[in-house]
Amino acid sequence: MSTVHEIEHFFDALAPRYDEIVGANGWPVNDMLREELAAIPRVDQALDLGAGTGLSSETILRSHPGCVIAVDVSTEMLEQLRRRCNEYPGLVVARMAVDRFLTDTQSKINSSELIGRLRDRHNSDPGHMVASRTIGQFLGRAPSKFDLVVAMGLLHFLPEPQSTIEETAGVLSSNGHFMFTYDPFVPEHPTNGERQTTYDVTVYRSAPDEIETGLHRSGLEAVSHRIFTPQPHGNTEYLGGFVVSRKINHS
């Protein structure tokens, strides 16, 4: 299991050439995200977990100009994000540790005050450490719900992605959407046949039926669940999963 510091350092080192690598290998996730966003009539407030260099944040802001809170552990990745999305006044940047995404959402921290500070552009520099706040402290008492949460390229770094799915469900507005990618565990596949694979950092694979069961338990339903090739110009054997889920409205 990689530590949060190992993940942080990995992406800090990768940040200057991340977009170049993604461009060379291909990255169809943004196109899929753009397609799905076109089907959503309105997004006033969105959360981008593991925002990286801002590929997803920019796609959201172009489709639905509103407030996007972009969260990532890597300062260097967030610096790239700020350069990419600097023209959008609704962008808020928060540096937060990946391991804290798994913590309890119940908190005594005044999240309303915290989000108010983050919405102030003067306080949204990634140099302002928010890592001391857990994801639950950040979201647990939010003054309003998110219409959209995205987590592109995040869940496979988390040993228990179900925790993030549960937390996300709790902060979605009625009929809000959670869109995310994950590494599918496909036993017969040569590349995706191991539940855990270690490269420079540890990544975890989840069986597609486990993902769908986790969504259902959290009050979410899968609208779309696609297995795709995340690096069509690179490693074509490698698989990814792209899921669009929606909060089930029982009211």
N, C-alpha and C positions, 0 to 999 in steps of 0.2 A: 504494500500500500504506500503510495507516494504521500509525502507530507505536503502541507499547504505551501511551505517555502520552496520545495522542489518544483511544484507546479508553477509557482510565481516566477521563479528563476528561469524555468523552461520557456515560459511565454515572454518574459522580459527579453531573453536572448533572441527569440524568434520574431519579435514584433517588427523590427526594421525590414524584414524580408517576407513577412507573412502574406501580404497581399500579392506579392510577386509569385510566391509558391502556389497560392490558391488559384491565381490566374493561369499559371502554367499547367496545373493539373486539372483545372476545371472545378467548378463548385456550383452545382445546379440548385442548391438549397435556396438561394436568393430568388431564382425564377419561380420555384415552387411557392415560396413565401409570398411573392408578389401576386401570384395567381389566387392564393387563398385570401389575401387581404382585399382583393377586388370584390370578393363575395360578402364582405362585412360592410354594412352600410355606414357605421360610425365607430371611431375609436378616439375617445377624448383623452384617455390616460393609459399608457402602456408601460410595461416593465420588460427590459431586455436583460435576462440573466446570462452571465458569461458573455458579455457584449463584444469582447475582443476589440478589433480595430473599427468596429461600427458598421460592418456590412449589413447586418440585420436592422440596426437602429436607423440607418439611412433609408433603407427600403420601407420601413414603417413610416418615417417622417415624410417621405415623398408621397406615400399613398394616403396617409391620414395625418396632416399637420396638426399636432396637438402636443401633449406632454409625454415625453419618453424618458424614463429613468433608466440609465445604462449602468449596469453593475458588472465589475470584473475585478479579479484579484491583482492583475498586472498593471502597474503604473505605466509601463512603456506601451502596452496595448491601448490603454486609455488615452495616452498622448496622441497616438495615431487616430483614434476615434475622434478626438476633439478637432484635429485638423480636417478630418473628412466632413464632420457634421457641424462645423463652427457657425455656418450660416443659419442654422435652425434655432430660433429663440426658445423653443420648447424643450430643448435637450438639457437633462440633468445628469451629471456624472458622479458616480459613487464608487470608491474603491472598497471592496469587501472580500474577505477571505472565503475561498470555496468551502472549506470545512465548516464554516459557520452557516452555510445554507441548510445544514441538517439539524440545526438546533431547535429547541422548543419555541413555538410562536407566542407563547404566553410571556408577557413582559411587563415590567413596571415603568419602562422607559416611555417618556412622552413622545411617541412616534409622530404625532401631529406637529410638534415643534421641530423634530428632526427633519421631516419632509419639507416643512416650511423653509428651513435653512437651506436644504439642498435645492429647492426650487429657485432660490436666489442665485443668479448666475455668478455672483461674486464669490459664492461659497461652494461652487460645483467643481473646483479644480481637483483633479485626482490626487494632487499632493495633500489634500485635506483627508486625513485618515478616517475612514469609516469602518475599518476592519475590526475595531473594538466592539462594534455593534453586531449582534447576531442578525441573521436574515429575519428571524422571528421578531426581534426588537424593531427591525426596520419596517416590517409589514404588519405586525400583530395588531396595532391600534391605529392603522392608517385612517385618515379622516374620510376617505372614499375608496371604493373598490376599483380594481383595474379592469378595463374592458378587454385587455389583451395582455398576455404574458408569453414571451418567447424565450426559448433556451436552445439555441443552435450550437451544437458542439460542446455541450456542458455535461449532460447526464452521464456520459461514459467515464467521466473522471470521479464520479461519486459512487462509493461502494453500496450505498442504499438509496437509489434514485427515488424509491417510493416515498421517502420523507419529503423530498422536494415536490413531488406530485401532490401530496397531501397539503403541504403548506400553500402551494399555488392555488389549489381549489378553494382554500379559505379566504383568499384575497381577491378572487374573481367576482365581478359583478354578475347579476342575474343574466344568464345566457352568455357570459364572457367566454373568451376562447383562450386555450393554452396550446401553443404550437411548439413542438420540440423535435430534436433529432436524438437518436440513441444508436448504440452498436448492437445489432441483433445477434442473438446466439442461435446459430443454425448448425446443429450437430454434424450434418453430413457435408458441410461446406469446408473447403480446404483452408480458408482464411478465417472464417467466422465460426469455427467449430470448437473454440475454447471459450469458457466463460470469462476468463481473465487473461489478458495478454499484456506483457510489459515491454515497452519500447524504452524511450527515455523517461517516461513516466508511466504509471500503471493505469490501464484502462479496463473497464468492466463491461461485460456483455449481458444483455437481458433477453430472455425469450419473448417473442412477440405476444404470446398469450398471457405472460406475466404482466406485461405493460398494460394490456387491455383490462386484465383483472384489477390491477392497481388503480387504473382510471375509474373503473366502476365503483370500487370501494370508496373512492374519494368524492363521489358525486359528479363524476365527469363521464361523458360518453364520447367514444371515438367517432368523429365525422369522416375522417380519412386516415388510412394507415398504409403507407407505401414503403416498400423496400426498394432502394435505389443504389446506384454506384456513385459515391461521393467524389471520386477522383477519376472521371471518365477518360482523361488524357494521361493518367498516371497509373495507379494500381487498380486495374479494372476488375480484379478478383475481390477487392475489398467491398463490403456491403455496409449500407447505413439504413436506418429507418427514419421516416419523416411522418410525424403524427399530428393531426389536427383534432383537438378535442374541444368539447363545449360543456359548460356547466349545465347540469340538468336543473331546470326550474320547476320546483315542486309547489310553488305558490299559486 
